[in-house]
Amino acid sequence: MNIENRINELTDILNKANYDYYVLDNPTITDQEFDKYLRELISLEMEYPNLKREDSPTNRVGGEAIEGFKKVSHNIPMLSIEDVFNEEEIISFDKRIKKEGFDPRYVCELKIDGLSVSLYYEKGVLVRAATRGNGTVGDDITNNVKTIKTIPLKLNKDIDIEVRGEIYMSKKVLETLNNEREKNGLTKLQNTRNAASGSIKLLDSKEVAKRKLEAWIYHLPNPLDYGIKTHMEALEFMHDLGFRTNPNNRLVDSIDGILSFIDEMGNKRSSLEYDIDGVVVKVNDINMQQMLGSTSKYPKWCIAYKFPATINYTKLIDIIFTVGRTGQITPNAVLEPVIVQGSTIKRATLHNEDNIVNKNIMIGDIVEIYKAGDVIPAVGNPLIERRTGNEKPFVMIDKCPICGTKIVRKESDADYFCPNEMCPARNVESLIHFASKDAMNIEGLGDSIMEDLYNYHYIKDISDIYILDRYKDELESLEGYGEKSVKNLFLSIDESKNNNLDRLLFGLGIKNVGSKTAKVLAKKFKTLDNIINTDVDTLINIPDIGEVIALSIINYFHDDNNIKVINKLKEYGVNTNYIDDGNYVMNDNFVDKIFVLTGTLNSITRNDASKLIEDNGGRVTSSVTKNTSVVIVGDNPGSKYDKAINLGIEIWDEDKFLELINRGD
């Protein structure tokens, strides 16, 4: 990628988007696309500051003031708030503040989806209202703001003051307005934020009055001038003056408190009369805010967590093909990075040829991206209307991309396979699987490193992992490895020899044998040799193991090459026995179940609870669906609890969760 060309491209895209949105009130890309491009541009400009253009949108806090209104200078700049998109970024924000030597309390507030406004009062009377504009200069919208009934024209005290807040349109008003526009043959307004922004820019204040805009006030720029020491005190002070402040706020002491509020408001947002797109987190102590200060664009003492989009959009750059350990050929989408439900997605499976053809997906399309089951990145439908004519049709390959063997597809299968059992891709994938977290859990043997070691011929089969120390000097000389990382790798390899039998069984990559089946086999047969010497009838009689799985097991252990590798593993000291010490039991309360956590847990953090669930074979997701097995409820659980009851999903309180996680019977 040419960096300078990409920076120029992103700058042009964002400047046009800003103009379309702020000036023409006609957004041409989604908020998620804008956020994605802006984050990419910020990252590139930080790495290559000499390539930053003078008209870069990162020099701005907001959009240009609109022609037709008098320009207003802000005495105190109206800065934007830095957006974050996942739990890790929230934790990083907290760590950054604590690193400065502070122990903060935070105020959590709703991020109203509307238009920022600054209000100036002299002796308690409204004299001026202004938009953010570019953060330094905005538009004088006083006449229009005076039509908003939720903004007081006179305060309860004769005081000189500036306050800031958000102008918005309620969902109900937008629905009514769009019904009228449809009757009159006019285009519907896209959403409440666009409607509020467009309404406040109307030059005729009489027309603005018909739009029934509202406002929440949430910020006092100079609280210390009024003897106010915390943000919560500022909210109370403004409320007492007659301003409308949002009741949905909470003072919290920890990250868990922030996450609980986000969880609760995320479930509550659909029931609110107005739109929100996230939660704002602010340091409560004003002196602490002052000491933390600001960058040129953002205050350092607050962040805005944006709710994850259920569906997002990005460009499909290419389609590449991978070969799995069974020889299955899978087409994969290479995407412009996009954030979906808190994760940055760069690639996603396209499953098979039929899926691509049926959806009419082309290379270069703007496509829907979502998470199947809230976990797995997936590609939805293309946006046909966004095509430019430069897209390329999808063509299925006919040869294995690794070994060149002609691929085959049975009539009963949706997938193509490479029939070459000696295909190098199968070997690499099986090696990666063996070292993966759910199998032998060897830290330091990720996908790319394993590919390197295979290509250097240091590892040819899984048994070679345990004699990798023969190449110690060679590994330390390779770029990116080093003495310390190689030492840690060898320690992890050595520790993996003591894994229980079920991990080894799963790591062997026997077709149709997943982690749960591996646990069943290990507990039943006690040793690997017993499994090797068993027969089909014995296997079929075990619960959860049918004929297909039984035949896969028998066929695997009847392969002389597989037995040779197993004998090497034994020789190198890898455990092949089931360890039943009372602490290692298969916890059927969690294996293969889907859990959702909601509310505040008192004796354990949400992160630790999630890890325990996953360590015991369960999976944690963020949304309650019909596929959810159990909802674990803490204090102030929010609407996930109600949804679980409506769907008839099993509910555990914290005590029951801890009891079952420790029992495993």
Secondary structure as GFF3:
##gff-version 3
##sequence-region A 1 665
A	DSSP	alpha_helix	3	18	.	.	.	ID=ss1
A	DSSP	pi_helix	19	23	.	.	.	ID=ss2
A	DSSP	alpha_helix	31	47	.	.	.	ID=ss3
A	DSSP	three_ten_helix	49	51	.	.	.	ID=ss4
A	DSSP	three_ten_helix	57	59	.	.	.	ID=ss5
A	DSSP	beta_strand	71	73	.	.	.	ID=ss6
A	DSSP	beta_strand	83	84	.	.	.	ID=ss7
A	DSSP	alpha_helix	87	99	.	.	.	ID=ss8
A	DSSP	beta_strand	106	112	.	.	.	ID=ss9
A	DSSP	beta_strand	115	122	.	.	.	ID=ss10
A	DSSP	beta_strand	125	131	.	.	.	ID=ss11
A	DSSP	beta_strand	137	139	.	.	.	ID=ss12
A	DSSP	alpha_helix	142	145	.	.	.	ID=ss13
A	DSSP	beta_strand	161	168	.	.	.	ID=ss14
A	DSSP	alpha_helix	171	183	.	.	.	ID=ss15
A	DSSP	alpha_helix	192	200	.	.	.	ID=ss16
A	DSSP	alpha_helix	205	210	.	.	.	ID=ss17
A	DSSP	beta_strand	214	219	.	.	.	ID=ss18
A	DSSP	three_ten_helix	223	226	.	.	.	ID=ss19
A	DSSP	alpha_helix	231	241	.	.	.	ID=ss20
A	DSSP	beta_strand	249	252	.	.	.	ID=ss21
A	DSSP	alpha_helix	255	268	.	.	.	ID=ss22
A	DSSP	three_ten_helix	269	271	.	.	.	ID=ss23
A	DSSP	beta_strand	276	283	.	.	.	ID=ss24
A	DSSP	alpha_helix	286	292	.	.	.	ID=ss25
A	DSSP	beta_strand	302	306	.	.	.	ID=ss26
A	DSSP	beta_strand	311	323	.	.	.	ID=ss27
A	DSSP	beta_strand	328	340	.	.	.	ID=ss28
A	DSSP	beta_strand	343	349	.	.	.	ID=ss29
A	DSSP	alpha_helix	353	359	.	.	.	ID=ss30
A	DSSP	beta_strand	362	363	.	.	.	ID=ss31
A	DSSP	beta_strand	366	372	.	.	.	ID=ss32
A	DSSP	beta_strand	376	382	.	.	.	ID=ss33
A	DSSP	three_ten_helix	384	386	.	.	.	ID=ss34
A	DSSP	beta_strand	392	393	.	.	.	ID=ss35
A	DSSP	beta_strand	416	417	.	.	.	ID=ss36
A	DSSP	alpha_helix	424	435	.	.	.	ID=ss37
A	DSSP	alpha_helix	447	455	.	.	.	ID=ss38
A	DSSP	three_ten_helix	462	471	.	.	.	ID=ss39
A	DSSP	alpha_helix	472	477	.	.	.	ID=ss40
A	DSSP	alpha_helix	482	496	.	.	.	ID=ss41
A	DSSP	alpha_helix	501	507	.	.	.	ID=ss42
A	DSSP	alpha_helix	515	525	.	.	.	ID=ss43
A	DSSP	alpha_helix	528	532	.	.	.	ID=ss44
A	DSSP	alpha_helix	536	540	.	.	.	ID=ss45
A	DSSP	alpha_helix	547	557	.	.	.	ID=ss46
A	DSSP	alpha_helix	560	571	.	.	.	ID=ss47
A	DSSP	beta_strand	594	598	.	.	.	ID=ss48
A	DSSP	alpha_helix	606	615	.	.	.	ID=ss49
A	DSSP	beta_strand	619	621	.	.	.	ID=ss50
A	DSSP	beta_strand	630	633	.	.	.	ID=ss51
A	DSSP	alpha_helix	639	647	.	.	.	ID=ss52
A	DSSP	beta_strand	650	653	.	.	.	ID=ss53
A	DSSP	alpha_helix	654	663	.	.	.	ID=ss54
###
